[in-house]
Amino acid sequence: MSALAQRHGGGIIFLSLIVALLLTIVPLPEDLRLLRPDWVLLVLIYWAMALPHRVGVGIGWIMGLINDVLTGMLLGQHALAYCLVIFLTLKLHQRLRLYPLWQQAQSVLVLLALGQLLLLWINGMIGRPIHSWLYWAPSVLGALLWPVLFVLLRGLRRAFRVV
C-alpha cells in the first residue's frame, strides 16, 4: 500500500476532532453545562478503536492540552486522562470492535468514568472538590450517545474511505 493511501482521510479525523472541541466550548446554560459529555474523548475513543495506527496516545495528549487551554483547566489534566483512556482503548480495541453497540456503550461508560475519576483526583489534589453526584452524568450521557456517535463517525469514515 502506498504512503498516500495510508494517509487518506486524515482531514476527516482532524475535522471531527475540531467539531468535538467546538462542542466542548459552545455556551450552554449552567444546568446543561453540568451534563455536557466529553466530546473530545468520545471522538478520540472512536478513532482509536477504528484506526489504532492513526490515532494514539500522542494525539490524545495533544487534544487534552488543547482542551485544557480552551476550557481554562489546569494544564495537562485532560492530557493525562486522555492518554490513559486512549492507551486502554488501544490495548482493548480488537475486543471492543467485536462487541455490539450496546456493549461498546458499556465499555465506553467505563472508559469515560475512568477519565473523569482521574480528573476528580487531580481536582481534589488542587483543592477543587466536587460535591454532587451530577459530576458523573457526562459519562452516562456520553455512553448513551455512543451508538449515535459511532454510527455517524463510521458513516463518515466509510464515505470518505478513511484508512
N, C-alpha and C positions, 0 to 999 in steps of 0.2 A: 504494500500500500504506500502510495507516495506521501511525502510530507504535507502537501497541500490537502489531500484527502483526510489526513489525520487531524488537521486543524479546522476542518469545515464546521461552521456553525458556532464559532466562539463568540460571535456578536450576539447571538440569541442568549447564550449563557450570561454574558455581560449585561444585556438589556434586562433580563429577568431579575438580576441582582440589583440593578438600578431601580426598577419598579418596586422591588421589595424595600429598598432604602426609602423611597418616596412614601410608600405605605406606612413606614415606621415613623415618619416625621409629619404626616398630614395632620393638621389640627383637628382634634376631637373634643367633645365636651368631657368634663372631668370624669363623669361616671363611666363613659365609654372608653376613656383612655386606660382605665384600670384593666379592661378586658382585652386590649389590643394584643393579638398574638405576635410572637417574634417572627415576623415575615421573613427577615433575612435568614434566620436559622432554618426555617421551613424550606426555603428555596435551596439553601446550601445542602440540606439533608437530601432533597430530591436529586440534585445534580451529583452529589457524592454517591448515591445509590445507583443512579442511571449511568454515570460516566466517571467511575472512580479514577481513571487515568487522567482525567482533565481537571477535576475539582477535588482538591485535597486539603490538608491541614494548613498549608501556606495561604491558600485562598481564604480559608476560614479565619486565619489570623488577620489578614488584610481587611476583610469585611468587618471583623469585630472591631478593629481600630477605627475604621470609618464610622461604624455605628456609635462607638463611644464618643467620637468627636461631634457627630450630628445630634446626639441626644444629651450631650453635656455630662456624661457619666465619667467615673474615674477611668483614666486612660489605661486600657489593657484588660479591663474586667470582662467585657464581652469577647475580646480576642481570646482570652484564656478559656472561657466557657465554650466558644465556638470550636476552638482547637480540640478540646476534649470530646465534644459531641461528634465532630466530623471524624476524629480518629476512631471512635467506636463505630460510627456508621461505616467507615471503610473496612473495618475488621469484620463487620457483620453483613456487608452489602449483598453477598451472594445468597445468604439465607433470607434476608429481608425482601429481596426481589421475588422470591418464590411465594411469599405469603399473599393471601387475598387482601384486598384493600382494607377490610375491617381489622384484620390482624396487623397489617402495616400501621394502621392508625394507632393501635395499642402500643406498638413499638415506638412510634413517633412520640406518643404521650410520655413514655419513659425517658426518651432522649431529651425532649423539651423540658421535662421536670428536672432532669439531671442538670441541664444548663441553668435553669432557674435556681436550683439548690446551690450551685456554685456561686451564682450572683448574690443569693441571700447570704451565704457565708462571707463573701467579700464585703457586702454592705454592712453586715454585723460587725466585722472587724474594724471598719472605718467609722462606726457609730451611727449608722442609718438602719435601725431595726425596723422590721415590718410587723405591724400589729393586726393584720387582718388575714383571714383565710382567702380573701379575694386575690391575694398575691398569686395563687396557683391557678386562677381562672384562665390566664392566657395560654397555659399549657393544655388545659382541657379544650378550650376553643380551637387551638391550633390542631389538636388531634381530630376534632370534629370537622375541621376544614380540610384536613389532609386528603380525603378522597377527591374532593373537587380540585384542589391544587394539583394533585398527582395527575388527574386526567387532563387538566389544562396544560401543564408543562409537558406531559407525554405527547399530547397533540402537537404542541409547538416543536418538540424535538423531532417528531416524525415528519411534520410538514416541511421543515427546513433541513431535514436529513442531518441533524447534528450528531456527529460521531466523535 
